[in-house]
């Protein structure tokens, strides 16, 4: 089995309040063969993590309402194994 095919089977969640940045990252990853999900703020990012169970999360640290550090703290608390 090709190890690169396993990597590109990964689901990546991009959480960023800046639409242009989020779309740029998503386009690059999609063109590279990844399955990409998007969220535009912390609360919707947490919902997407629960719904999609991504393999990787790319997270903006500076977002209004709930910043990336709060998202990280909740993920660590609620989904750490």
C-alpha positions as CSV (number, residue, x, y, z in Angstrom):
1,X,0.0,0.0,0.0
2,X,1.3,3.5,-0.9
3,X,1.9,5.4,2.4
4,X,1.1,8.7,0.6
5,X,-2.4,7.5,-0.2
6,X,-3.1,7.0,3.5
7,X,-2.0,10.5,4.3
8,X,-4.3,12.1,1.6
9,X,-7.2,10.0,2.9
10,X,-7.1,12.2,6.0
11,X,-9.9,14.6,6.9
12,X,-8.6,18.1,7.7
13,X,-10.8,20.7,9.4
14,X,-9.8,24.3,8.9
15,X,-11.2,26.7,11.5
16,X,-10.6,30.4,10.7
17,X,-12.8,33.5,10.8
18,X,-11.0,35.0,7.8
19,X,-12.9,33.7,4.8
20,X,-10.1,34.4,2.3
21,X,-7.5,32.5,4.4
22,X,-9.9,29.7,5.1
23,X,-10.7,29.3,1.4
24,X,-7.0,29.5,0.4
25,X,-5.9,26.8,2.8
26,X,-8.9,24.7,1.8
27,X,-8.2,25.0,-1.9
28,X,-4.5,24.0,-1.4
29,X,-5.4,21.0,0.7
30,X,-8.2,19.9,-1.6
31,X,-5.9,20.2,-4.7
32,X,-3.4,18.0,-2.7
33,X,-6.1,15.3,-2.4
34,X,-7.3,15.8,1.2
35,X,-10.9,15.8,2.3
36,X,-11.4,19.3,3.8
37,X,-14.1,20.6,6.1
38,X,-14.4,24.3,7.2
39,X,-15.7,26.2,10.1
40,X,-15.7,30.0,10.5
41,X,-15.6,30.3,14.3
42,X,-14.8,28.4,17.5
43,X,-18.3,27.2,18.3
44,X,-18.9,25.9,14.7
45,X,-15.4,24.4,14.8
46,X,-16.3,22.4,17.9
47,X,-19.5,21.2,16.2
48,X,-17.5,20.2,13.1
49,X,-15.0,18.3,15.2
50,X,-17.8,16.3,16.8
51,X,-19.6,15.7,13.5
52,X,-16.7,14.9,11.3
53,X,-14.0,13.5,13.6
54,X,-11.2,15.1,11.6
55,X,-7.7,13.6,11.6
56,X,-6.1,17.1,11.6
57,X,-7.4,20.5,12.7
58,X,-5.8,23.7,11.5
59,X,-6.9,26.4,13.9
60,X,-6.6,30.2,13.9
61,X,-5.6,31.4,17.4
62,X,-7.1,34.9,17.0
63,X,-10.9,34.7,16.5
64,X,-13.7,36.7,18.0
65,X,-16.2,35.1,20.4
66,X,-14.1,32.0,21.1
67,X,-10.4,32.1,20.3
68,X,-8.3,29.2,19.1
69,X,-6.8,28.6,22.5
70,X,-10.3,28.1,24.0
71,X,-11.2,25.7,21.2
72,X,-7.9,23.8,21.9
73,X,-8.7,23.7,25.6
74,X,-12.2,22.3,25.0
75,X,-10.9,19.7,22.5
76,X,-8.2,18.6,24.9
77,X,-10.7,18.4,27.8
78,X,-13.6,16.7,25.9
79,X,-11.9,14.5,23.2
80,X,-8.4,13.6,24.5
81,X,-7.7,9.9,24.8
